[in-house]
């Protein structure tokens, strides 16, 4: 069997154990994926992805955990409104979904935008989060000029080519963007936290993660070598091993 066929077969096997479900929560029609049985884990994707980002992780951990990976409102197969969404919209919709599914006192894992939503939930409702994993998360530093340029370039290319924009508009929060900064709130967050970061991230520099660890009473930082914004995909084996070890601590 060729390498390509082996990868295709592995992907099919991963997808086979993951359910694709929909639910109406308040004003939102939300799509989410579910797999496994056991202690609950919520996985939130980044701002240029959807819940499919977590299929392999869900397959690997499904023997020991109940895993839930929603498409954030505006993303994937969840509904989308033209006006866009603020951070509070993503957070409120995710909290409503958690309440609908009866989820709480759980492990939470978030990448980039999803990590910032996880942070917001943990800051608002620390009793709902037992352990927190944050991957190249927004909120520890301002979006770099390069990161802004890359995002705008991708949007512009799709517009010129008349391709649909796959991601929602990010709306202002209370009249300002603010980069969703939250450093001043981190000392109050006493949830055991694993922060995973790329050594060179074009969107959110490592220095922000270093500062965050200094401010968070129960946080540790793991740095992956190389360039990129998704270390959980760049080195899947290392990431999954870290996750397993962190989860096993209870």
Secondary structure, 3 states (H helix, E strand, C coil): CCHHHHHHHHHHHHHHCCEEEEEEECCEEEEEEEECCCEEEEEECCCCCCHHHHHHHHHHHCCCEEEEEECCCCCCCCCCCCCCECHHHHHHHHHHHHHHHCCCCEEEEEECHHHHHHHHHHHHCHHHEEEEEEECCCCCCCCCHHHHHHHHHHHHHHHHCCCCCCCCCECCECCECHHHCCHHHHHHCCCEEEEEEEEECCCCCHHHHHHHHHHCCCEEEEEEEEECCCHHHHCHHHHHHHHHHHHHCC
